[in-house]
Amino acid sequence: MSSRSRPHGPLRRARTAVNAAIRRLIDEPPSPQRTERYERLLVRWRELHEADVTEAA
C-alpha cells in the first residue's frame, strides 16, 4: 500500500505552476498545438504526483 505525504517546497511550487499552466491553456481556443501542450502538461502533472508517493512498510 502506498501513502501520500503533503507536498511541500519545490514539489508544491512545481505542482502549482503546472496547474496554473493547465488552467491558462484551457482558456485558449482549441488547436493541435494546445492539445499537444496539454498532453505534455498532464504527463508532467502525473510525474509530480508520482514523485510524492512513498511505499508503506
Long-range contacts (C-beta under 8 A, 24 or more apart in sequence): 1-55, 1-56, 2-53, 2-54, 2-55, 2-56, 3-53, 3-54, 3-55, 3-56, 4-52, 4-53, 4-54, 5-52, 5-54, 7-52, 11-48, 11-51, 11-52, 14-48, 15-45, 15-48, 15-49, 18-44, 18-45, 18-48, 19-45
